[in-house]
Amino acid sequence: MITRDTIAKILDTAQIEDVVRDFVNLKKAGSLLKGNCPFHQEKTPSFVVNPNKNIFKCFGCGKGGDSVSFIMEHEKFNFPEALRYLANKYHIEIEETQVSNEDKQVQDEKESLLIALNYAAKFYQTQLTETEDGKAIGLSYFKERGFLDDTINTFQLGYSPDSYDTFYKQAVKDGYSEEMLLKAGLIKEKNGKHYDFFRDRVMFPIFNVSGKVVAFGGRMLKSGKTDNPNVYNPKYINTAETDVYHKSQVLYGISHAKAEIRKHDVCYLVEGYTDVISLYQAGIKNVVASSGTALTKEQVQLIKRFTQNMVILYDGDAAGVKAALRGLDIVLEQGLNVKLVLLPDSEDPDSFVKKNGTDATLDFIQKKQQDFILFKATQGIEEVKNDPVKKAEVIKDIVESIAKVDDNIKRQLYIKHCADIVEVPENILVNETNKIRTQQFKKSKEFNQEDATAINEYVKTDVDHSQPEVSKTPPLYHQEKDIIRVLLEHGDQEMNEKESVAEHIIFELVDVEFKTEVFGKIIKLYMDAYTDETPLEEVKNLNNIRENDVKDCLVELMSSPYELSPNWFAKHEIVVKDANRTYKTDVISVMQRFRYFKMMEAIKILDEKIKTADQSGNFEEMIASIMKKMELMEVRKQLAKEIQTVIHPH
């Protein structure tokens, strides 16, 4: 186990903005940083990092926390794995209370797979540089491709020997189980015998965004023909899908490119491994590859974490053009600005940069890049010539792509330019685009209506009519309402030198989800206004509110301000020190009361856990829950003192 001192050092050292920037393209927004959430699909940034509080929060999906919780969620690590990741990032030496071979072996399957894959990468590297066959076949191939030693080391290129089971025998000898090697896709089994999956191939390790080896691509250097005419060895083979590798979610080179993509605010997309490596070696490091597959939504979202701009570099032949057009609508749906560069015939990025050099390649990319939709229109019309039927099909295809563009200004500009290209009146494209977008909107609305109806039906059937109705309001309704009231009255006022009342409240709620949905929506409106640097008063502009429940709630709260009732306070023997207390005192009081009632709720949940654990005989769970309850009760006592609340025994 990692010692408490080490954990404390890691938590103190890790800066949330540094950690998140490895995965998300962040931009300054006042005292905050914002970007597109890496945990859910979104077009408008709702993911916010607060360096002052060292926390993150997404006001779209609700996820939030510190550096450790971010890494746990993003990389699907457990707590110790996330700590080790951060320790490695900040070069912190980990002290452990005990380390044994048994502890290392008792890890979850994903970690074991990653360990086995990392071992394989080192094995293939050693074969490349320290064996005669590796040097003569593998290393000579990479040298012929012009790859330098530093480049070979950076991408951990390797060689798998022309042998039935050399890797398998060595891995088993070094303590790796057959089961894990099979699950990692490194070996296969036939007739009860195990053999190496990769044989006589140069090896390209495939890294995930965190830089861990998750798979391999192997290229055969000899002819694919065999003695058996029915058997043909493919030029490239890849690791099959595993628990740590999903081809549609990985881009080759992303771990090496992510910092440069963020730095240059553009990602170059190519097709193959060697294209990435050659461009990287030439100094063009913001490059990734789709590895010969059609671009997927997950891959586009991966790029979107680091930039909104993508340039696709593909061969200029017919096959290259078709490959470039595949996945266009997926890119548009994700809101990226995408351009296309077609290289001269018989050229690919690998050969082009070697022939022309870095500066000439960058200059060519800059001058020859074309907007994707305009290219699609030009290319499509050129192919159909004067055939009216085919021309209509091309126009329909173009309009469907334009309809994917969410930005109204961009969409209108595309319509204007494409109307000139295809030689049809602009209003026709406008009408067709609107038809498609209307259909999309109706489908979305119908889906949401179905959801709402289902929820209403569920609520109706869930009511227990045998019990007297006590209250229709959700738990913490009044406390949440009071927070919204304070936001509406004082949100744009200064709380301290670093933050406004709105910012203070929002980041106090970083790990909290409101029980009342409409109040949660209003919190999000404030967050959006703050991060977009829109005046906070605009939240109260009812003309900007589309959702009726939000509008009704704002009207109610703004038209019926809270008032202190002297009779009520006197009845309950509560002394109000100052009816005209400052708004800052009001904010603090409201937040303290909210935390107090949240604490009460948490204690009730623990009571149920203790009761259940006791009945089931799970004494470890019971003791753990009791200890946690004692901690919360101590905090509750302090909060009670602060808000002058009497704790009733139970």
N, C-alpha and C positions, 0 to 999 in steps of 0.2 A: 504493500500500500504506500501511496505517496504521503510524505509527512505533512503535517499541518503547516509547518513553517514554509515548506516549498509551495504549497497551495496558496498561502497568503502572499508570497513573493510574486507568484504568477499573476494573481488577481490584481495586485498593486501595480505591476509593470505593464500589463496588457492595456493598450489604448484602443478603445472601441473603433475609432475612425481608421486606425492602421489595420486592424483585423478585418473590418468590413471591406476596406478598399481592395483587398486581395480578391474580392469576389464581385463587388458592386461599383459601378461608376458613380461617384458621389459629387455633387455640386453644392457650392455654398448657398445658403438661404438664411440670411440674417446670422444669428449665432448658431444655427443648425446646419446640418448637411443632409441632402436628400437625394434619392435616386429611385430606380425601379426595384420593386421588391423581388428578391431572389426566391421567395417561397411561394409566390402565386403569380399568375399571368395578369399584367396590367399595362395600360397604355399611358396613364397619367401617374407620375411618381407619387406614392403615398408612404414610402419607406423613409424614415427619418432617423438620423443619428445625432445624439446630443453629447458632444465632447465634454461639456461641463459636468454632466451627470454620469458620463461613461456608460451610456445605455443606448439601445436602439429600439425603435417601435415602428411597426407597420400599421397604419390606420386603415388599411384595406382588409388584410386577413387577420389582424389582431396580434400577430406574433411580436414578442418583445423580450428584452432582457439585457444581459451583459455580454462580454466577449465570449465567455465559456458557453453560455446558452446559444449564442449565435453559431459557434462552431459545431456544437452538438446537433443543432437543427439542420444546418446546411450540409454537413458532411455525414450526418447520421451516425455520429460517434456517441459512445457513452461518456460519462463524466471523466473517468481517468484518461480516455483517449483524447478528449478535448484538451485536458490539461497538458498532456504530452505534446500535442500539436503546438500549443502556445509556448510551452517551454522551449521547444525547438526553434520557434520563430524568434524568440527573444534571447536565445542562447543562455537559458537558465538551466543550471545543473539540477537534476532531479534527485532528491534524497528519498529513499524508501525504507520503510520499517522492516521489510523482509522481501528478499528476492530469491526465488528458487526455480528450478527447471519445471516443477509442477505448475507453478503460477504462470509461467510463460506458455505452457501448453494448454492451460485452462482459459482460453480466450474464445470469444464468440467466433462464429464461422467466417464472418466477413473479414475480421482481422487476420484470421488464419490464412484465408485466401490471399490477402494482400502480402502477407509474409512469404508465402510460397511463390507468388508471382515476382516479388522482389528478388528472391533467391534465384529464380530462373533467369532473370535479367542479368544478374552478376555471372551466372554460369555461362550464358551465351557471350557475354563480353570477354570472359577469360578464354573461351574457345576461339574467339576472333583474334585476340592479340598474343596468345601464348601457346598456340598449337600450330603445327606445320600446315595442316589443311586449312585452318582458320586464316592464317596469314596468306597462304597461296591462293585460296579461293575467295573467302569473304573480304579480307582486308584489301586485297588487290582490286576487287570490284568497287569498293567504296573509294579507293584512291583514284581509280579510273573515272569515277563520277566527279572527282575533284573535291571530295570531302577532306578537310583537314583533321588532324588528330583532336584538336579542341572540339570541333563539331561532332566528331564521332563519340567523344566522351560526353558532351552535353546531352545528346539524344540517346546515349547508352546503346548504340548500335551493336549488334552481335552476330554470331554465326552458330547455327545448329549443325553438328557433324552428320556426315552421311553414315549413320549407324542406327541399328534397330532399337537399341535401348540404353545408349550411353548416359543420357540425361536421367532416365528413370533409375538406373542402378546407383548413380552418384547421389541423387536426391534421397533415395531410401537409406543409403549409407549414412547420409548427413541428418537423418532423423525425421524426414518428411513422410507422412503416411500415404499409402496408395489412394485411400479415399479422398484426401485433400488434393492430391495431384490430379486425380480424375475430375473432381469438381472444378478445379482451376482451368481445365481444358489443356493441360500440359502433356498428359499421356492418354492413351486409349487402351481398351481391353478387347482381345479377340481370342476365342477358344481358350479362355482361362489364362492367357498370357498378356502381359502389359508391354506396350511399346511407345516410343516417343511420337507425339503428334507432329512436331516440327522436325524434319530431317533434311539435311543437305540444303539449307536455305539461309540467306542473310536475314537477320532479325531486326524488326522495328518495334521496340516497346511502345505501347500506347498508354499515355498518362491521363489521369483524370485532372480536373481543374486544380486540385490540391497538390499535384505533382507525384501522386502514387501510381505505380505501374498496375494497370487493371487488365491488360490484355496484350496480345502480340499480333503483328502482321509478319508473315514470312514470305520472302520472295525466292522462287526457284531460279537458279542461274542456268541450268541445263535445259534441254528441250523437254517439253511435257510428255513426249511420246514414251511408251513403255513397250515391253515385249508382248504384252497382251493388247490387241487392237481395241478391245472394249474398255480399256482403262486409260484415262488421260489425267496426268497430274496438272492441276491448274497453276498458273504463273504465281498467283498470290493466294494464300490461305490465311484466315483469321481465326482467333480464338472464338469459340462459340459463346453465346450469351451465358453469363453466370450471375451470381448474386451481386457482384461488384462491377459487372460490365454489361451495359446495354448500348449496343451500337448506335441507336438512334439518339442517344443522349450525350455522346462523346464527340469531340472534335480533335483531330490529331494536331498536336502542337499547342493546345490552349494553355497549358500550364507555363510554357515558355513565353507565350505571346501576351498574356493578359495585362502585364504591366505596360508593355509597349502599346497595346491597343488603347489603353486608358490614356497614355501619354500623348499619342497622336490623334486620339479621338476618331479612329477609323480602323476597321478590320478588313484585311485582304483575305478573301476566300479562294482557295485553289482546290485541286482535285486529289493529288497524291502526296505520299510521304516525301518523295525526293523534291517535289516542288517546294514544300515547306522548308526542308533542310537547306536547299540551295539559296532560297531567298533570305533565310535567317543568317546563313553564313556570309551573305553579301551585305548584311547590315539592315535588311528589311525584315524586322523581327515581329511586326504586328500582323502575322500571317498564320492561318489555320487551314486544315483540309477536312473536307467532308468524306474523304477516303473512298471516293468512287460511288457513293450512294446519293440518291436524291435528298436534297436538304429537308430536314424534318423540323417540326415546330419546336421541339426541345432544343435542337441545335441552334435555331435562331434565337430562342430565349437565352441560351447560354452566351451568345454574342452580345445580346442586348444588356446583359449585366454590366458590360464594360464600355459600350458605345452605342450610339443611335445610327452610326454610319457604317455601311458595308459596301465594299467594292469586290465584285466577283471577277477573277482572272481565269479565263478559260481559253482553250484552243479555238482558233478561228475557223476551223472546218465545220461542216454541217453537224457532225456529232457533237462538237463543242458548243455550238449554238443551241441545240436541243437540250443539252445538259444544263446550260445556263438558264434556260427558260423554265426548267422543272423547279417547282417549289416557289415560284414567283409570288403567288397569292399568299402563301404562308408568311413570307417576309413582309408583305404589305399589311397583312392582318396584325402583325406585331408592331406596326408603326415605325419600322426602320426606314431610313433613307438609303436606297440601294441603287448602285450603279454597276455597269458592266463594261469590262475591257476585253475585247477580242484580240488575241495575239495573232500575228501573221500566220499564214498556213504553214503546217509542219513544225510549228513552234509550240512549246509549252513553257510555263514559268521557269522551270529548271533550265532548259536549254537557252531561253531568251536572256536570263540574267547572266549566264556564263558567257554568252556571246557578246553582250552589250555593256555589261557592268552595272553597278548600282545606280549611278546618277542618270544614265540613259534610260534605265528601266523605270525609275521613279518619274522621270520626265514623260516617258511614253504613257504611263498610267494616268498622269495628270492631264495630258492633252487628249487622250483617246477615250476616256471614260464617258459612257453615255447613260442617260437616265433609262432605267429598266423598262418603264411603261412606254416611253417614246420609242425605244429600240424595238419593243414588241410590236408596236403599231407600224413602224417603218418596215420591219422585217416581214410582218404578216401581209401587208398590202403588196409588197414587192413580189411575194411568192404567188399570190392569186391572180396577178395581172388584171385582166378585165373580166374575169368570171364573176358575174353578179351574185350567184349563189354562194360561192366560196368567200366572196368579199363580205357578204352579210354575216357569215359565220365568224370571220376574223373580227369584224366590228363588235359582234356580240361578246366574243372572248375578251376583247380590249375593255369593253364597258364593264364586264364582270370584275376585271382587275381594278379598274378605277373605283368601282363601288366599294372595294375593300379598304380604300384610303379614308381614314376617319377625319383627318384635318380638312375642314371645309375649303380653306383657301387653296391648299394643294390640289384638292379634287377639282376645283373650278379651273385651275391653271392646266391640269392634265386634259380636261375636256376641251378647253380652247385649243391647245396644241394638237391634240389627237384629231380634232375636227378638221384642222388644216391638212393633216397627214393623210387621212382616209377620204378627204374631200366629200364630207357630208355636212349639212347645217349643224351648227353648234347646239341648237335647241333639241335636235333629235337625240344627241348623246346625253343631254341634260335629262330629258324625259326618261330615257332608258335606264340611266344611272339611278334616278329617283325611284323608278319602279322596283329595281333590285333592292335598294336600301329600304324601301317601304316594306317589302316582303320580309327582309331580314329583321326589321323592327317588329313586325307583327308576330313572327315566330318567337322572338325573344319575349315579347309581351305575353303571348299565349303560354309560354313556358313558365313565366313568373306567376301568371294567374293560376295555373295548375298547381304550382307550389303553394300559393296562398290558400287556395281552396282546400288542398290536402291538409294543411296545417290547421285551418279552421275546423275541419271535420274531426281532426285528431283531438283538438281542444274540447270540442263539444262532447265527444265520447268519453273523454278522460275525467269529466266532472263527476264527483261522487255526490249524488243527490240525497244520499242517506244522511249526510252530515250537514249541520247548519252552516250557512254561508257566513264566514267570519270577515273576510276581506278579499276584494277583487284585485287589489294592487300587488304587484310582485314584491319579493323581498328587497329591502333597501330602496324602495321606490321614493320615499320622502327624502332620504339622504342624497340620492342621485339627482332628484329634482332641485334640491337646494344648491348642488354644485352647478347645475345649468343656470339657475337664477343668478348666482355670483358671476358666472361667465358673461351673461347678458348685461349685467349691470356694470361690471368692472374689467371685462376681458382685455381691453386695450390699454388699461392703466399699468403703471410700473409697479412691479412687486419688489424688485431690488435692482441693483446696478446691472445685472446680467440678463434679467428676464422680465417679461410682462406677466400679468396675472394669468392670462390664457396659457402661456408657455409653462408657467409654474404648475398649474392644475393638470395640464395634459401629461406632463412628464412625471407627475406624482402618480398618475394612473397607468404607468407603463405596462404593468402586468395584470391590469384589471379589465374585465369585460363587464359592461353594464348589464344588469338584469332586464331593464326596460329598453327595448330596441330603439325607440324614438330618441331617447336621451343619448344613446350611443351614436346615432346619426348626427346629432347636433355637435357632439364632441368632434366628430370627423370633419364637419363643416369648418369648425374653428381651426383644426389642424391644417386643412387644405388652404384656408385663407392665410394662415401664418406662413406656411412654407412657400406659397405663391406670392408672398409679399403684397397681398391684397389687404386694403384697410379692413380691420376686424369688424367695423360697423356694418360692412356689407353683408355679414352673416344675418343681420336683422332686417335686411332689405327683402321683404316678402315677394317682391317681383322676381327675385332670382331663385326662389324655392320652387321646385317642381313637385316634390312629394307632399301630398295633402296632410299626412300625419305630422310631418315636421312643421309645416306651415301652421296647422291648428295649435300645436304645442307652443310655438313661438308667440302666436297671438295671445294665447291664454296667459303665458308667463309675463309678457310685456304689458298686457292690459290689466293684470291683476297682481300688482306687486305685493310682496310679503309685508305684513305689518306686525309689530309686536303687540300682543294683547295683555295689557296690565292685569286684567282680572284673572286670566289663565295662569300667568306667572305667580300671582299672589296665592291662588288656590293651591298650586304645587310647591309653594315656598321656595321659589327660585328668585334670586336677587339679580337683577340686571344692572350692572355697574354703570353702563353708559348707553343710553338708547341711541345716541349719535356716534357710536364708536367708529373708528376709521375702517375703510374698506379692507385694509390689509389684515386687521384683526378679524374681520368677518371671513376673509378667505381662509385664514389659519384655522379658525373655529370650525368652519364647514368641513374642511379636509380632515381635521382631527376626529370629528364626529363620524364621518364616513369610514375612516380607518377603524374606529372603535366598533361599529356595527359589523364591519367585514370580519373583524377579529371574533366577534360573537358567533358569526356564521361558521367560521373555521373551527371553532371549539365544538360546536354542535356536531359537525361532521366527524370530528375526532371521537366524540362520545359514542357515536354509532359504530365507528371502527373498533373501539375498545370493547363494546358490547358484543359485536359479531365475533371478534377474535377470542373473547372469553368463552363464548358458547361453542366455538369450533375447536378450542384447545390450542389455538395458535398463540402460544405465550410470547414468542419473540415479537410478533406483530403487536400484541397487546402492550408489551413493555415499551416498544418504540413509540406507539401512539400516546401512551401515558406521558412519556418524557417530552414529546412534542407539545402535548396539551399544557404541561407545566410551564414550558417556555412561553407559550402564547398567553397564559394567564398572568405571567409576570409583566409582559408587555401591556396586556389589557389593564392591569392595575395602574401603570404609569399613564396610559391614555385617559383612564377614568379620572385621575387627579387633574390632568390638564384640562379636561372638559367639565370638571366638577359634576361627575355622574356617580350615583350610588350603585354599587354592584350588589345585586340580590343573590344570596346563596341558593344553590340548587343541587 
